[in-house]
Amino acid sequence: MINTLKKVKDILNSEGTILSLYENDEKSLYLCLLLENNIGYVYFPVNELNFEKYLKGKITLNEVYNLSKDFIVKFKSKGRVKSYFKEDLSDKLVLGGEIYTNLPNDLK
């Protein structure tokens, strides 16, 4: 699944990608988010409304992640892809508790 996603743009970056927006062939949106200690990235679907709420500072990345419709997420590290229960990675999201509008501009 994640090998067929196309990157739309980086949302957060600091000497490497922290958060990126992707889409599949059906134009469904996915976020790719760095996990703590650079252990890899988690990929999960996001609807436009929740993504817009995040960009406007109404909800955190943790909330976007938890509102994702899937219970299983994809984890990618060193070229390998694994499936995890969403809850197993929820405490490892980089900047998960932060509000987008409060982040420094050099990350955006």
C-alpha positions in Angstrom: 0.0 0.0 0.0 2.5 2.7 1.0 4.8 1.9 -1.9 2.1 3.2 -4.3 1.5 6.5 -2.5 2.6 9.7 -4.1 4.1 12.5 -2.0 2.1 15.7 -2.3 4.3 17.8 -0.1 6.3 18.0 3.1 4.4 19.7 5.9 7.1 19.7 8.6 10.8 19.5 8.0 13.9 20.0 10.2 17.0 18.5 8.6 14.8 15.8 7.3 11.1 15.1 6.9 8.9 15.0 10.0 5.5 15.1 8.4 4.4 14.6 4.8 1.2 14.5 3.0 0.6 11.7 0.4 -2.2 10.5 -1.8 -3.1 7.2 -3.4 -4.4 6.7 -7.0 -8.0 7.3 -5.7 -6.9 10.7 -4.3 -7.3 9.5 -0.7 -5.0 11.4 1.7 -2.4 9.8 4.0 0.0 11.3 6.4 3.6 10.1 6.9 4.9 11.0 10.4 8.3 10.5 11.9 8.4 8.4 15.1 10.5 9.3 18.1 14.2 8.4 18.1 14.0 8.2 14.3 12.9 4.6 14.4 10.9 5.0 11.2 7.7 6.5 9.9 4.0 5.7 10.4 1.6 6.0 7.5 -2.1 6.5 8.2 -5.2 7.8 6.3 -6.5 11.3 7.1 -9.6 13.0 5.9 -9.5 16.6 4.5 -11.5 18.0 7.4 -9.2 16.7 10.1 -6.1 17.7 8.2 -7.5 21.2 7.8 -8.3 21.4 11.5 -4.6 20.4 12.2 -3.2 23.1 9.9 -5.5 25.7 11.5 -4.3 24.8 15.0 -7.6 23.3 16.1 -6.3 19.8 16.9 -3.0 18.2 17.5 -1.2 15.5 15.4 -2.1 13.0 18.1 -5.8 13.8 17.6 -5.5 13.5 13.8 -3.8 10.1 14.3 -6.4 8.9 16.7 -9.3 10.1 14.5 -7.9 8.1 11.6 -10.4 5.5 10.4 -8.0 2.6 10.4 -7.1 0.4 13.4 -4.0 -0.9 11.6 -1.3 1.5 10.4 1.8 0.9 8.3 5.3 1.4 9.8 8.3 1.8 7.5 11.9 1.6 8.7 15.0 0.9 6.7 13.0 -0.1 3.6 10.9 -2.6 5.5 7.1 -2.2 6.0 5.2 -3.7 8.9 1.6 -3.4 10.1 0.8 -2.4 13.7 -2.2 -1.6 15.7 -2.6 2.1 15.7 -2.6 2.3 19.5 0.8 0.6 19.7 2.5 3.6 18.1 0.4 6.4 19.4 2.8 7.4 22.1 5.8 7.6 19.7 4.7 10.4 17.4 7.2 13.2 16.9 5.5 16.5 17.8 2.2 14.6 18.4 1.0 16.9 21.2 1.9 20.1 19.5 -0.5 22.5 17.8 0.7 23.3 14.2 0.2 27.1 14.5 2.4 27.1 17.6 5.3 25.4 15.9 8.3 27.5 14.8 8.1 28.7 11.2 11.5 27.1 10.3 9.8 23.7 10.7 7.0 24.6 8.2 
